[in-house]
Amino acid sequence: MSRSNLSALLFLRGPLLAVLLLVLGGCYRPGRFIWVDDYRAPPSLQDEGYIIRRGDLLNINVWNQRELSADTLVREDGRITLALLNDVDAAGVTPPVLARRLEELFKPLVNNPVVSVRISRPEPLKVAVLGEVKSPGMKELAPESGVLHALAQAGGFTDYAQLDGIYVLRQQAESPLPVRIRFDYEAISRTRGRGASFLLRTGDVVVVE
């Protein structure tokens, strides 16, 4: 097993790890899938905006309270630390949601607190790219990257790649198994359909058959 594939194993957990082991062992077989044009994110994930992640650097501004405003890093436990407050959960919510949370926490300490949260430096996306690509393994991508970005990081296709057999395996909270979202390279490279605007998330696995 290559070093790049080993790094992918260390990164993934649960059902996605099981799928990855099958892919690396040559035992993976296509199953049920949904074309990207038919895929709809769960209602809880639609139009949610940017979700704060571990490793993001946040700019917290408390209006007219310079001593309470700061740049702070989201730690591996998903929390941040601010003056006068204990650790605050930050990962997994949008900046506006975190701002409202901080306002509630500051109310006993500050008169009518107004808080804004901005992403100063987002953590790179971490995805695995496997199958018929020239350089498989874990890849770091800029936020709001799509499938074409991941394929480029993996060095493009091998001679055996099926260009209409590109899949993104994505874990969803409401299902124990990852959803398999299928893409056609010609469609996304020509910006036809929804595939060109599909954004990857940390934890996704891109598989080229």
C-alpha positions as CSV (number, residue, x, y, z in Angstrom):
1,M,0.0,0.0,0.0
2,S,1.4,3.4,-1.0
3,R,2.1,6.1,1.6
4,S,-0.6,8.3,0.0
5,N,-3.2,5.6,0.4
6,L,-2.1,4.9,4.0
7,S,-2.6,8.6,4.8
8,A,-6.2,8.3,3.4
9,L,-6.8,5.3,5.7
10,L,-5.7,7.3,8.7
11,F,-8.0,10.2,7.8
12,L,-11.2,8.3,7.2
13,R,-13.4,6.5,9.7
14,G,-16.6,4.5,9.8
15,P,-18.5,3.5,6.6
16,L,-16.2,5.6,4.4
17,L,-13.2,3.8,5.8
18,A,-14.8,0.4,5.0
19,V,-15.5,1.6,1.4
20,L,-11.9,2.8,1.1
21,L,-10.5,-0.6,2.2
22,L,-12.6,-2.3,-0.5
23,V,-11.3,0.1,-3.2
24,L,-7.7,-0.4,-2.2
25,G,-8.1,-4.1,-2.0
26,G,-9.6,-4.4,-5.5
27,C,-12.9,-5.7,-4.0
28,Y,-15.0,-2.7,-4.6
29,R,-17.9,-3.2,-7.0
30,P,-20.3,-0.5,-8.3
31,G,-23.7,-0.5,-6.6
32,R,-26.5,1.9,-6.3
33,F,-25.8,5.5,-7.2
34,I,-27.5,8.8,-7.9
35,W,-26.5,11.1,-10.8
36,V,-25.3,14.5,-9.6
37,D,-28.1,16.2,-11.4
38,D,-30.6,14.3,-9.3
39,Y,-28.8,14.7,-6.0
40,R,-30.3,16.9,-3.4
41,A,-28.5,17.6,-0.1
42,P,-30.6,16.9,3.1
43,P,-32.8,19.9,4.1
44,S,-30.5,20.6,7.0
45,L,-27.6,21.2,4.7
46,Q,-29.2,23.3,2.0
47,D,-28.4,27.0,1.8
48,E,-26.6,26.8,5.1
49,G,-23.6,28.8,4.0
50,Y,-20.0,28.2,5.1
51,I,-19.8,25.7,8.0
52,I,-17.0,26.4,10.5
53,R,-14.4,23.6,10.7
54,R,-11.6,22.6,13.0
55,G,-8.4,24.5,12.0
56,D,-10.3,27.6,10.8
57,L,-9.0,31.0,12.0
58,L,-11.9,33.2,13.0
59,N,-12.1,36.9,13.5
60,I,-14.5,37.6,16.4
61,N,-15.5,41.3,16.7
62,V,-17.6,42.5,19.7
63,W,-18.8,45.9,18.8
64,N,-17.2,48.7,20.9
65,Q,-15.4,46.1,23.0
66,R,-11.9,45.9,21.6
67,E,-10.6,43.9,24.6
68,L,-13.1,41.1,23.8
69,S,-12.5,41.1,20.1
70,A,-9.8,38.7,18.8
71,D,-8.6,36.3,16.1
72,T,-8.9,32.8,17.4
73,L,-8.2,29.3,16.0
74,V,-10.9,26.6,16.1
75,R,-9.1,23.8,18.0
76,E,-9.2,20.1,17.2
77,D,-12.0,19.7,19.8
78,G,-14.1,22.1,17.8
79,R,-13.9,24.9,20.4
80,I,-12.6,28.4,20.7
81,T,-11.5,30.4,23.7
82,L,-12.3,34.1,24.2
83,A,-11.7,36.6,27.0
84,L,-14.2,36.3,29.9
85,L,-15.7,33.2,28.4
86,N,-15.1,29.5,28.9
87,D,-14.5,27.3,25.9
88,V,-17.2,27.8,23.3
89,D,-18.3,25.2,20.7
90,A,-17.6,26.7,17.2
91,A,-17.2,23.9,14.7
92,G,-20.2,22.6,12.8
93,V,-22.2,25.9,12.6
94,T,-22.2,28.9,10.4
95,P,-20.6,32.2,11.3
96,P,-24.0,33.9,12.0
97,V,-25.1,31.1,14.3
98,L,-21.8,31.3,16.2
99,A,-22.2,35.1,16.4
100,R,-25.7,34.7,18.0
101,R,-24.3,32.1,20.4
102,L,-21.6,34.4,21.5
103,E,-24.0,37.3,22.0
104,E,-26.1,35.2,24.4
105,L,-22.9,34.3,26.3
106,F,-21.8,37.9,26.5
107,K,-25.1,39.3,27.7
108,P,-24.4,38.9,31.4
109,L,-21.1,40.6,30.9
110,V,-21.7,43.3,28.2
111,N,-24.6,45.7,27.7
112,N,-26.4,44.7,24.4
113,P,-23.5,42.9,22.8
114,V,-23.3,42.8,19.0
115,V,-21.0,40.1,17.7
116,S,-19.8,39.4,14.1
117,V,-17.8,36.4,13.1
118,R,-15.6,36.3,10.0
119,I,-13.5,33.5,8.5
120,S,-10.0,34.9,8.4
121,R,-8.3,31.8,7.1
122,P,-10.3,28.7,6.3
123,E,-8.9,25.2,6.8
124,P,-8.2,23.4,3.5
125,L,-10.5,20.6,2.4
126,K,-9.2,17.1,2.9
127,V,-10.6,14.5,0.5
128,A,-9.4,11.1,-0.8
129,V,-9.0,10.5,-4.6
130,L,-8.8,6.9,-5.6
131,G,-9.1,4.5,-8.5
132,E,-8.0,5.2,-12.0
133,V,-6.0,8.4,-11.3
134,K,-2.2,8.8,-11.7
135,S,-1.6,10.0,-8.1
136,P,-4.2,8.6,-5.7
137,G,-4.3,9.4,-2.0
138,M,-5.3,12.2,0.3
139,K,-5.5,15.7,-1.2
140,E,-5.8,19.1,0.3
141,L,-7.9,21.5,-1.7
142,A,-8.9,25.1,-1.3
143,P,-12.4,25.8,0.1
144,E,-15.2,25.6,-2.4
145,S,-13.3,23.2,-4.7
146,G,-15.1,20.8,-6.9
147,V,-14.5,17.4,-8.5
148,L,-12.3,18.8,-11.3
149,H,-10.0,20.4,-8.7
150,A,-9.6,17.0,-7.0
151,L,-8.9,15.2,-10.2
152,A,-6.3,17.8,-11.1
153,Q,-4.6,17.3,-7.8
154,A,-4.5,13.5,-8.4
155,G,-2.7,14.0,-11.7
156,G,-5.5,13.3,-14.0
157,F,-6.8,9.9,-15.3
158,T,-5.0,6.7,-16.2
159,D,-5.5,5.1,-19.6
160,Y,-8.1,2.8,-18.1
161,A,-10.4,5.4,-16.5
162,Q,-14.1,5.4,-17.3
163,L,-14.8,9.1,-17.8
164,D,-18.5,8.6,-17.1
165,G,-17.7,6.5,-14.0
166,I,-16.6,9.2,-11.5
167,Y,-18.2,8.9,-8.0
168,V,-18.2,11.0,-4.9
169,L,-18.8,9.0,-1.7
170,R,-20.3,11.2,0.9
171,Q,-21.3,10.3,4.5
172,Q,-24.7,11.8,5.6
173,A,-26.0,12.0,9.1
174,E,-29.3,10.3,8.4
175,S,-27.8,7.2,6.7
176,P,-25.3,4.6,8.0
177,L,-23.9,4.2,4.5
178,P,-22.4,6.9,2.3
179,V,-24.3,8.1,-0.7
180,R,-22.7,7.5,-4.2
181,I,-23.0,10.5,-6.4
182,R,-22.1,9.9,-10.0
183,F,-20.4,12.3,-12.4
184,D,-19.6,12.4,-16.1
185,Y,-16.3,14.1,-16.9
186,E,-17.4,15.5,-20.2
187,A,-20.4,17.1,-18.6
188,I,-18.5,18.7,-15.7
189,S,-15.6,19.9,-17.9
190,R,-18.1,21.6,-20.2
191,T,-20.1,23.0,-17.3
192,R,-23.2,21.1,-18.2
193,G,-25.6,20.2,-15.5
194,R,-25.1,20.6,-11.7
195,G,-21.8,18.7,-11.6
196,A,-19.6,21.7,-12.4
197,S,-21.0,23.6,-9.4
198,F,-20.9,20.7,-7.0
199,L,-18.7,21.5,-4.0
200,L,-16.6,18.9,-2.2
201,R,-16.5,18.6,1.6
202,T,-13.9,17.4,4.0
203,G,-14.3,13.6,4.3
204,D,-15.5,13.0,0.7
205,V,-14.0,10.2,-1.3
206,V,-13.6,10.6,-5.1
207,V,-13.4,7.3,-6.9
208,V,-12.7,7.0,-10.6
209,E,-13.6,3.6,-12.1
